[in-house]
Amino acid sequence: MKQTRYQAKTPDKNGIIPYTDEENETWSILYHRQRKLLPGRACEDYIAGLDRLELSTDRIPQPGEVSERLLDFTGWQVEPVPALINFTDFFQLLSEKKFPAASFIRRREDLDYLQEPDIFHEIFGHCPLLTYPGFADFTQNYGKYGLAASKKDRPMLARLYWFTVEFGLLWENGQLRSYGAGINSSPGELQYALDSDVPERLPFDPLDALRTPYRIDIYQPVYFVLDHPKDLYRLAEVNLQELIDQARKLGEFPPKFDKEAS
């Protein structure tokens, strides 16, 4: 776990997080800016899921408000957490159909890029697809697999999440679209992932994803592309431990980036 410069916002006895006017304005700036970039880049299910959530646009949505919407669609909830949590807590919450959401929002100087996830990334990026049963079931089963995995296997399992839930692309009506939360909540990476000729875009193979190193503090040099969302949902029925064992025997791919953190 890397260190963060941010501290969690603590809910009061009624579960309300006391955000300031400036923090609410930051949400509004982020929301309106990102929403304009989504058409023609984000997949249809993600945009429809964002509409389903009916998020407030002028203030940070409270976890309870988002949970009410998710409960109606898939039985999921939002759980406020510190900026960074360990693997065990992360997997445990997912297995219980609770999405861990870092409760702080970025400062103005970090408006364009933030290394750690904040409430905008968690709610705007992740929650729209959690309104769909197939995606929600995959996420819950991923949490269950994570709890059962050994400590040495958890980082490899994190790669699968990274290259799908966080930074996944897919084909939709013959067009390349994004469904990953890390892409859909980032103005720079959304345009880079879909429009730039710099990164590689490879057909999604879970075994390849498990073998591919990544860094969290750069635009991704490689993205995996689904032919159909159901290809991801089917992983809920696959023995991920067998895939991890195969990936370990084959060995990881050489990194496509400088190993030194910037």
N, C-alpha and C positions, 0 to 999 in steps of 0.2 A: 504494500500500500504506500502510495506517495503522500507527502504532506500537502495540506491545503492552507491557503491564506484566509479562508473563510470560516466563520463559525455558524453553527446551526441556529435557526430562530426557533424558540421554544413555544409551543402552543400553550394557551392559558387553560384554566380549568374547564372551559367550555369547548376546548379543541380549536380555538381560533388563534391563528398566528398573527401577531401585531406587526404588520408591515407599515412602513412609513410612506408618506406621499411620494417621496422620491423613488422608492422601490416600486410602488404601483405605477408610476410614470415610466420607469424602465421596462416593466412588463408591457405596457401599452406600446412603447416604441418597438420593442422586439416583436410583439404579436403582429402589428400592422405591417412592419417591414417584411417579415417572413411570409405572411399570408399572400402578399403580392407576388412573391417568387415561386409559389407552389404550382400554379397552373402550368401544365406542359412539362413539369418535372416530377412532382410527387405522384404516386399511383392513386387511382380512383378510390380505392378502399380507404387509404389514409385520409384523403380530403373529405370523403363522406363521413369517416369516423370523427374528424375534427368538427364537422357540422353537428353530428349527433351529440357531442359533448356540450355544445352551447356554452363554451367558455366565455367568461367576461373578458372584454377587450380593453377596459380602462383601469383594471386593477388585477392583482394576482388572485387567481381563484383559490379559495380555501380547500384544503384536502377533503373536508366533509362534503362540499358541494360536488366535487368531481367524483367522489365515492358514490354518491347517490345515483349519478348517471351510470357509472360502471356497474353498480349492483343491478340495475334494471336490465342491462344488456348481457352481462356474463358473470355476475356475482363477484366481481373483483372490487378491491378498495385501494385507496392510496394511503400509505403509511409514512408520515414525516420522519426523516432520519437525519443524522449528521451528514456533513459533506461527503465523507467517505466511510464505508462500513466494510467489515471483513467478509470473506467468502461465505463463511457459515451463516452469518446473519442475512446476507443477501439471498442465499439459496433457501433458507428457512422461510423468509417472507414470501418469496415466489411460490413455494410449495403450498403456502396457506392462502394463495390468491390475494396477496397484498403486495402492491407495487411500492418499493422503497423510493421515496422522493426526497432528495436533499432540500431542506426547507428554506435555504437562503437564495437570493437572486444576485446576479453579478453586479459589480460596480460599473459606473459609466465608462471608466477607462478600459474595462474588459468587454465592452458592448459587442465588439466584432468577433472576439475569440476568447474562450475560456477552456482551460484544460480539464478541470473537474466539472462534473454535472451539477447544474443548479436547478431551481424549481421550474424555470422556463423549459430547459431541456427535458426534464422529467415529465411535466404535464403536457406541453405542446408537442414534444417529440414522441414520447412513448405511449401516452394514454389513448390516442385515437384508434390505434389498431387493437387495443385491448377491448374494444367494443365488439369485436368479432370472435365468436366461439372458437374457431380453428386456431387463430393466433393466440388466444387466451389459454387454450388447452396446451399448446406447445410450450408456452412460457411457464405454466405450472409444472408440467412434466420435466422441463429443463431444471427447475428448482429441485424437484425430487431427485433427479439424477445427480445434481450437484451435491446434495446432502449425503448421498451414498458413495460418492467418489472419494478416493484417497486424496491426501494433501498434494501428492506429486501429480495427480491427474487433473486437479482443479484448474491450474493455469492453462492447460491444454483445452479443457472444456470451455474456459473463458473465450478462447479464440472462436469457437463456434458461435457464441453469442455476439461477439464483436463483428464478425463478418456477415451476420444475418440481421439480428434485431437492431444493432447499432449502425452498421454501415452496409446494409444490403441493398442491391439493385434488382430489378426484375424487368422482364419483357411484358409489355401490355399493349395489345393491338398493334404489334410490330414496332412499338416505340420503347425506348429505354426510359424507365421510371425508377424513382427511389421509394423505398419503404422504410429504410433505416432511420431510427430516431436521431442519430448523430448527424445525419445528412439533412433531414427535414427540419431540424431546429437550428441549422447553421447557414447563414447567408453565403459565406464563402465556399463552404464545402458542397453545398447544394449545387452551385453553379460549376464548381470544379469537377465534381463527380459525374455530372451529366453532360457538360459542355466541353471540357478540356480534352485535348488529345495526349496529355501527359500520363495519366494512370493507365494501368492495364485493367481490362475488364474480362474476367474469365467465367466460363460456365460454372455454375455452382456444383461443387462436389463436397459433401461433408468431410470426406477423408482429406481432401486437399486443404480445406479450411482449418482443420485440426493441425495440419503440418506447417501452416503459414504464420511466421512471427509478425508482430505488429508493434507499432509505437502509438501512444495516445496523444502525443504532442505535436503531430504533423498531419497534413493532409495525407490521406491514404495513397500509397503507391499502387495498390491493387484492390479491386472490388470483385466480389463474386455475384454473378447474375443468375437469378432464378428464371426458369422457363414459365413457372406458374406458382402462385402462392401455395398451392396444395403440396408442392415439393417440400416446402418448409414444414407444413403441418404434419406431413407423414413422418417426420423425425420424432414426433411424439410417440410413435409406435415402434421405433427402432431401438435396438440395444446399443446405446451410445458407448457403453463400456467396451464392447467388442470393437467399435470403430476406433476408440482411443488406443486400445491395444495394438490394432493394426497400424495406426499412425505412428506409434512409438517404435514399432519394429522397422518401419520404413524410414524413420528419421525425419526431422523437419527440413523444410526448404531453406536455402540460403536467404537471409533477409534482403529485401529490396530497398534498404535504407541504411543510413549511417547509424551504427549501433549507439553512438554517443548521444545522450540526450542534449537537446539544444537549450 
